[in-house]
Every structure is written in structure tokens, then in C-alpha cells.
Amino acid sequence: MGHNTFGTEFSITTFGESHGAAIGVVIDGVEAGFPIDLEALQADMDRRRPGGNKLGTPRDEADTVQILSGVFQGKTTGTPICMLVWNTNQISSAYDELKGLYRPGHADYTYQMKYGIRDWRGGGRASARETAARVAAGALARQLLAKRGITVKAGTVQVGAVKASERDWSIARTNLLSCPDSMAAGKMQEAIEQARGMGDSVGGVVECVVQGCPAGLGDPQFDKLEAKLGQAMLSINATRGVEFGDGFAAAGLYGSQDNDAMDAGGFLSNHAGGILGGISTGCDIVFRVAFKPTPSISRQQRTVTQDGKETTLVVKGRHDPCVCPRAVVVVEAMAAITVLDAYYAQFGRHA
């Protein structure tokens, strides 16, 4: 598969740049005859769109999805679906002073070294703007999973040093961080606003839960379900780590503490996070994704020019002080795409 393609039975290929004409995705492998809920699809896009969350970038994009192919009279035809999102509010001039510099924490240097050329306007292809295409595809995958009784939900569970202690998912959509802990949500918001006030940024953690997933999804050895989910999550901009179930905390436990015992009714705990041997157990799939602080900050930083001269810079433009508020729906989208791909592989498109 291509470097811009993910999935096999349900595959997505994204295209476009941050300051190009549009961002888009081609989805292949969708079952025929499925009625797409366009309002629900657009609702997911609105959760991610620039300008849709006051804790994020002030760049204001409508992110209205235009479907170019693969749908007739509101239903999928079984042929490739192309979705397009036009860029309308980009301000490329904000990056004029940076085109000869390497921004710390960005992919400027690595893209230049790999390709010998780069689109310096907002990071080009390396920009998180590309995730709009993933959310469009993930919104469709979410609907296809819901038909099968599978749901995907995520929320911010940490910002900086502030951690959520509760997991009340019923209130997650009621705050700007989609946090399942209302008290922690307020403190997280304060931490983000404090970082922005200092011209800085802050990192965080998003937790995702997939419910209703049947046992048997995933293919050992190299296509284990957590390996595919890990790849999906690590492909999201600013991701720095993924853990399943007890995650890194399991390294400090005894086997008697970490093993998931069983009785005639099934598993008695879920320390594994719903996956054993790379295959889903039927329990909730639970994992967390760590995001680094947004690298675009308005504080002075040291760097070098493309010809190797030392200099300093202050990044201008419109940026998120924390990626988590808008990354939540991206995590959900990539999880939905991965699980649907595994479901199709195990049970077929019409099960």
C-alpha cells in the first residue's frame, strides 16, 4: 500500500496540504447500500474544525464535507468514496519569515532532508490539518460500526500535570476537552489558558474506549489488533506514546495482579485492555495516547537557517496551545477505521 494509505479491507488514502486548495480522502472497501448520515458525519467534523473550540486555534474553517463519488441517492454504492474539504481561511503570509528556517519541534528539517523540498506554509503535508480527512473517513467508519453494535468514544484524561480521576463518559461531551471528569476539565482548561498566556503550549493524554467489539478481531503476528491501533495512533500528529489497558503501569505489577482471571461468565477484569495475543477478547478495548506540547509557540527559540546559520525565531500564525481538545475526535476516527478494517477482515462486509 502507499505511504499515505492505511487499512486493507477498509482503506483510506488522504491527500492535500495545510495551505493547499483542499484536504481530502479516498475510502475503498465500503459495503454497498449503507445510508450515510451526513449530519452525524458533519458533527464529527465540527468537533475537530479550526475555530470550533475556543481552546484551539483561531483559524476558522467551515470544514464542510463534499462527497464526490461512491454515494448515490444517499447510499454507498460499493465503489471508492472521495470526500473533499476545501481550505478557505489559510493565511500563508504568516509563514513568509519562516520559509528559510527550521522550526523547533516541527518536521521542517526532516522533510527537507528526505525530499529536498518542502511546503513551508503551515507545515504542508506534515500539518495536523491533514487529520480533517481522517475524521471524515472515521465518521463513516463510526456509523458502519454502530450498525454492528460497536461504539467508539474518547476524551482528554490529562493536560500537563492535571489528571482525570473519574471516567464518567456521559459528561465528556459537555466540556471543551471532552473530559470524563468535570472537576478535572475545569483545571485542564485553566492549564491550557495559562500556557497560551505565556506564549507557550502544553501536552496531554487522550483515552479511548471501544465498546461492543466482538472477540476474534486481529491477526497475529504482525497484524495484531493493538499493533494496528498503535500504528494508527502513532500516525497522528504530535503523538509520543500509546499504552493499552494497564499500559506501562503493568511493568510494576506481579502476574497475579495483572492477569485477567475468568469464570463461566467471562473475564473478571480487563487489565489487558480488551486484547490478548493481538486478538480482541470481547471486553472493552481501552488505550491511551500521549501528545506532546504543540511545537508552534510564540516564545523565542534557537534554530538554524537552511544554509546552517544560527538564528532565533518567534513562530507567528494561529496555533493550538494544546492539541488534545481537537485531537479527541481524531483518535476516535482512527480507532473506528482500524476496528472496522479488522471487523471486515474477520467477518466480511455483510456480517
C-alpha positions as CSV (number, residue, x, y, z in Angstrom):
1,M,0.0,0.0,0.0
2,G,1.1,3.6,-0.4
3,H,2.7,5.7,2.3
4,N,-0.5,7.8,2.5
5,T,-2.8,4.8,2.7
6,F,-4.0,3.0,5.9
7,G,-6.0,-0.2,6.1
8,T,-6.7,-3.2,3.8
9,E,-10.3,-4.3,3.8
10,F,-11.5,-0.7,4.7
11,S,-8.7,1.5,3.5
12,I,-8.2,5.3,3.4
13,T,-5.9,7.4,1.3
14,T,-5.6,11.0,2.3
15,F,-4.3,13.9,0.2
16,G,-3.7,17.6,0.4
17,E,-1.7,20.2,2.5
18,S,-2.5,22.7,5.2
19,H,-2.4,25.7,2.9
20,G,-3.3,24.0,-0.4
21,A,-6.6,24.2,-2.1
22,A,-8.2,21.3,-0.2
23,I,-7.8,18.3,2.0
24,G,-9.4,15.0,1.1
25,V,-9.7,11.3,1.4
26,V,-10.5,8.3,-0.8
27,I,-12.1,5.4,1.0
28,D,-12.1,2.0,-0.5
29,G,-13.8,-1.2,0.5
30,V,-17.1,0.2,1.9
31,E,-20.1,-2.1,1.8
32,A,-22.8,-1.2,-0.7
33,G,-26.2,0.1,0.2
34,F,-25.4,1.8,3.5
35,P,-27.3,5.0,4.1
36,I,-24.8,7.7,5.2
37,D,-26.0,10.1,8.0
38,L,-24.5,13.3,6.6
39,E,-25.5,15.4,9.7
40,A,-23.7,13.0,12.0
41,L,-20.6,13.0,9.7
42,Q,-20.5,16.8,9.7
43,A,-21.0,16.8,13.5
44,D,-17.7,14.9,13.9
45,M,-16.0,17.4,11.5
46,D,-17.3,20.3,13.6
47,R,-15.6,18.8,16.7
48,R,-12.2,18.9,15.0
49,R,-12.6,22.0,12.8
50,P,-10.3,25.1,13.4
51,G,-12.3,27.7,15.1
52,G,-14.8,25.3,16.6
53,N,-13.2,25.2,20.1
54,K,-12.1,28.3,21.9
55,L,-9.2,26.4,23.5
56,G,-7.8,25.8,20.0
57,T,-6.5,27.8,17.0
58,P,-8.4,30.9,15.9
59,R,-8.1,29.8,12.3
60,D,-11.8,29.5,11.2
61,E,-12.7,26.8,8.7
62,A,-16.2,25.5,8.0
63,D,-14.8,22.1,7.1
64,T,-17.9,21.2,5.2
65,V,-17.5,17.8,3.6
66,Q,-18.2,17.4,-0.1
67,I,-18.7,13.8,-1.4
68,L,-17.5,13.5,-4.9
69,S,-18.1,9.8,-5.6
70,G,-19.2,6.4,-4.3
71,V,-22.6,7.6,-3.0
72,F,-25.9,7.6,-4.9
73,Q,-29.3,8.7,-3.5
74,G,-27.7,8.8,0.0
75,K,-26.4,5.3,0.0
76,T,-23.0,3.8,-0.6
77,T,-22.5,2.1,-4.0
78,G,-19.6,-0.1,-3.0
79,T,-17.2,1.9,-5.2
80,P,-14.5,4.3,-3.9
81,I,-15.8,7.2,-1.9
82,C,-14.0,10.5,-2.3
83,M,-14.6,13.2,0.3
84,L,-13.2,16.7,-0.1
85,V,-12.8,19.6,2.4
86,W,-11.9,23.0,1.0
87,N,-9.3,25.2,2.7
88,T,-10.8,28.7,2.9
89,N,-9.2,30.5,5.8
90,Q,-5.4,29.9,5.4
91,I,-3.1,32.9,5.8
92,S,0.1,31.7,4.1
93,S,1.9,35.1,4.5
94,A,2.2,34.4,8.3
95,Y,4.9,31.9,7.3
96,D,6.9,34.1,4.9
97,E,9.6,34.8,7.6
98,L,9.9,31.1,8.4
99,K,10.4,29.6,4.9
100,G,14.2,29.6,5.2
101,L,14.2,28.4,8.8
102,Y,13.7,25.1,10.6
103,R,11.1,25.5,13.3
104,P,12.0,23.5,16.5
105,G,9.7,20.5,17.2
106,H,8.4,20.5,13.6
107,A,9.0,18.3,10.6
108,D,10.7,21.2,8.6
109,Y,14.2,19.7,8.8
110,T,13.2,16.1,8.3
111,Y,11.0,16.8,5.2
112,Q,13.9,18.9,3.7
113,M,16.4,16.1,4.3
114,K,14.0,13.4,2.8
115,Y,12.6,15.2,-0.2
116,G,15.0,18.2,-0.8
117,I,11.9,20.4,-0.9
118,R,9.1,21.3,1.5
119,D,5.9,23.2,1.7
120,W,6.7,25.7,4.4
121,R,3.2,27.2,4.5
122,G,1.8,25.8,7.8
123,G,3.9,22.7,7.6
124,G,2.3,21.5,4.3
125,R,1.6,17.8,4.4
126,A,3.0,17.4,7.9
127,S,0.4,19.7,9.3
128,A,-2.4,18.4,11.6
129,R,-4.7,20.0,9.0
130,E,-4.4,16.6,7.3
131,T,-6.4,15.0,10.1
132,A,-9.6,16.6,8.8
133,A,-9.6,13.9,6.1
134,R,-9.2,11.2,8.7
135,V,-12.1,12.5,10.7
136,A,-14.3,12.4,7.6
137,A,-13.4,8.8,6.9
138,G,-13.6,7.9,10.6
139,A,-17.1,9.4,10.9
140,L,-18.3,7.0,8.2
141,A,-16.5,4.1,9.9
142,R,-18.2,5.0,13.2
143,Q,-21.6,4.7,11.5
144,L,-20.7,1.4,10.0
145,L,-19.6,0.1,13.4
146,A,-22.7,1.4,15.1
147,K,-24.8,-0.8,12.8
148,R,-22.9,-3.7,14.3
149,G,-23.3,-2.5,17.9
150,I,-19.8,-1.2,18.3
151,T,-19.2,2.3,19.7
152,V,-16.0,4.4,20.0
153,K,-15.6,7.2,22.5
154,A,-12.6,9.2,23.7
155,G,-11.7,12.1,25.9
156,T,-8.9,14.1,27.4
157,V,-7.7,12.5,30.7
158,Q,-4.6,14.6,31.3
159,V,-3.3,18.1,30.4
160,G,0.1,18.9,31.8
161,A,0.1,17.8,35.4
162,V,-3.7,17.7,35.7
163,K,-5.1,14.2,35.5
164,A,-8.7,13.0,35.5
165,S,-9.6,10.6,38.3
166,E,-13.2,9.9,37.1
167,R,-14.4,8.2,34.0
168,D,-18.0,9.5,33.6
169,W,-18.3,9.3,29.8
170,S,-21.9,10.6,29.9
171,I,-20.5,14.1,30.6
172,A,-17.5,14.0,28.3
173,R,-19.2,16.0,25.5
174,T,-20.3,18.7,27.9
175,N,-17.0,20.4,28.2
176,L,-14.4,21.8,25.8
177,L,-11.9,19.0,26.4
178,S,-14.3,16.0,26.1
179,C,-13.0,15.1,29.6
180,P,-14.9,12.4,31.5
181,D,-14.2,14.2,34.8
182,S,-16.0,17.5,35.2
183,M,-13.7,18.8,38.0
184,A,-10.5,17.9,36.2
185,A,-11.9,19.5,33.0
186,G,-12.0,22.9,34.6
187,K,-8.4,22.6,35.8
188,M,-7.3,21.4,32.4
189,Q,-8.8,24.4,30.8
190,E,-7.0,26.7,33.2
191,A,-3.7,24.9,32.4
192,I,-4.2,25.4,28.7
193,E,-5.2,29.1,29.0
194,Q,-2.2,29.7,31.3
195,A,0.2,28.1,28.7
196,R,-1.3,30.3,26.0
197,G,-1.0,33.4,28.1
198,M,2.7,32.7,28.5
199,G,3.1,32.2,24.7
200,D,3.7,28.5,25.3
201,S,1.9,25.2,24.9
202,V,1.2,22.1,27.0
203,G,0.8,18.4,26.3
204,G,-1.7,15.8,27.4
205,V,-3.3,12.4,27.1
206,V,-6.4,11.2,25.3
207,E,-8.1,7.9,26.4
208,C,-10.2,5.9,24.0
209,V,-12.7,3.1,24.7
210,V,-14.2,0.8,22.1
211,Q,-17.3,-1.0,23.4
212,G,-19.3,-3.9,21.8
213,C,-16.3,-5.2,19.9
214,P,-16.6,-9.0,19.5
215,A,-13.9,-11.4,20.3
216,G,-11.6,-12.6,17.5
217,L,-10.5,-9.4,15.8
218,G,-6.8,-9.1,14.9
219,D,-4.3,-11.2,13.1
220,P,-1.1,-12.4,14.7
221,Q,1.8,-12.0,14.4
222,F,2.5,-8.6,12.7
223,D,-1.1,-7.5,12.3
224,K,-2.1,-7.8,16.0
225,L,-5.0,-5.6,16.8
226,E,-3.0,-3.4,19.2
227,A,-0.2,-3.2,16.7
228,K,-2.6,-1.8,14.1
229,L,-4.2,0.5,16.6
230,G,-0.7,1.6,17.7
231,Q,0.2,2.4,14.2
232,A,-3.0,4.3,13.7
233,M,-2.4,6.4,16.8
234,L,1.3,7.0,16.3
235,S,0.5,8.3,12.8
236,I,-1.5,11.2,14.3
237,N,0.5,14.4,14.6
238,A,2.2,15.1,17.9
239,T,1.7,11.6,19.3
240,R,4.5,10.4,21.5
241,G,3.2,7.2,23.1
242,V,0.4,4.6,23.2
243,E,-0.5,2.2,26.0
244,F,-3.2,-0.5,26.3
245,G,-5.0,-1.5,29.4
246,D,-2.7,-1.1,32.4
247,G,0.0,0.0,30.0
248,F,3.3,1.0,31.5
249,A,1.9,0.5,35.0
250,A,1.9,-3.3,34.3
251,A,5.7,-3.2,34.5
252,G,5.4,-2.6,38.2
253,L,2.9,-5.4,38.9
254,Y,3.0,-9.2,39.6
255,G,1.4,-11.6,37.1
256,S,-1.2,-12.4,39.8
257,Q,-2.2,-8.7,39.8
258,D,-2.1,-8.1,36.0
259,N,-3.7,-11.4,34.7
260,D,-7.4,-11.2,33.8
261,A,-8.9,-14.2,35.6
262,M,-12.0,-15.8,34.1
263,D,-15.1,-17.7,35.3
264,A,-18.1,-19.2,33.5
265,G,-19.4,-15.7,32.8
266,G,-16.2,-14.4,31.2
267,F,-13.3,-12.2,32.2
268,L,-13.3,-10.9,35.8
269,S,-11.1,-7.9,35.0
270,N,-9.7,-6.1,32.0
271,H,-6.1,-5.2,32.7
272,A,-5.2,-6.2,29.2
273,G,-7.4,-3.5,27.7
274,G,-9.5,-5.9,25.7
275,I,-6.7,-7.5,23.6
276,L,-4.8,-10.7,24.3
277,G,-2.3,-12.3,21.9
278,G,-3.1,-9.5,19.4
279,I,-6.8,-10.6,19.3
280,S,-9.8,-8.8,20.8
281,T,-11.3,-10.6,23.9
282,G,-14.8,-9.1,23.7
283,C,-14.1,-6.8,26.7
284,D,-13.9,-3.0,26.2
285,I,-10.8,-2.1,24.2
286,V,-9.1,0.6,26.3
287,F,-6.0,2.6,25.4
288,R,-4.4,6.0,25.9
289,V,-2.5,8.3,23.6
290,A,0.1,10.8,24.8
291,F,0.5,14.0,22.8
292,K,3.5,16.4,23.1
293,P,3.0,20.1,23.5
294,T,2.2,21.9,20.3
295,P,5.6,22.9,18.8
296,S,4.4,26.3,17.4
297,I,4.8,28.7,20.3
298,S,5.3,32.5,20.3
299,R,8.3,32.4,22.6
300,Q,11.8,33.0,21.2
301,Q,13.6,29.8,20.3
302,R,17.1,29.0,18.9
303,T,17.3,27.4,15.5
304,V,19.3,27.4,12.2
305,T,18.6,28.5,8.7
306,Q,18.6,26.1,5.7
307,D,22.2,27.1,5.0
308,G,23.3,26.3,8.5
309,K,23.4,29.8,10.1
310,E,22.4,30.1,13.8
311,T,19.5,32.4,14.5
312,T,16.4,32.8,16.7
313,L,12.7,32.9,15.8
314,V,9.2,33.5,17.2
315,V,6.5,31.5,15.5
316,K,3.6,33.6,14.3
317,G,0.3,32.3,13.0
318,R,-2.7,30.7,14.6
319,H,-2.0,27.6,16.6
320,D,-3.4,25.3,19.3
321,P,-1.9,25.8,22.8
322,C,-2.8,22.1,23.4
323,V,-3.7,19.6,20.7
324,C,-5.9,17.4,23.0
325,P,-9.3,19.3,22.7
326,R,-9.4,18.8,18.9
327,A,-7.3,15.5,18.9
328,V,-10.0,13.6,20.7
329,V,-12.2,13.1,17.6
330,V,-9.1,12.2,15.5
331,V,-8.3,9.4,18.0
332,E,-11.9,8.2,17.7
333,A,-11.7,8.4,13.9
334,M,-8.5,6.3,13.6
335,A,-9.8,3.8,16.2
336,A,-13.0,3.4,14.2
337,I,-11.2,2.9,10.9
338,T,-8.8,0.3,12.5
339,V,-11.6,-1.7,14.2
340,L,-13.8,-1.6,11.1
341,D,-10.9,-2.8,8.9
342,A,-10.3,-5.7,11.4
343,Y,-14.1,-6.5,11.5
344,Y,-14.3,-6.7,7.7
345,A,-11.3,-8.9,7.7
346,Q,-12.7,-11.3,10.2
347,F,-16.5,-11.4,9.4
348,G,-16.8,-9.8,5.9
349,R,-18.6,-6.7,4.9
350,H,-22.1,-8.0,5.2
351,A,-21.9,-9.7,8.6
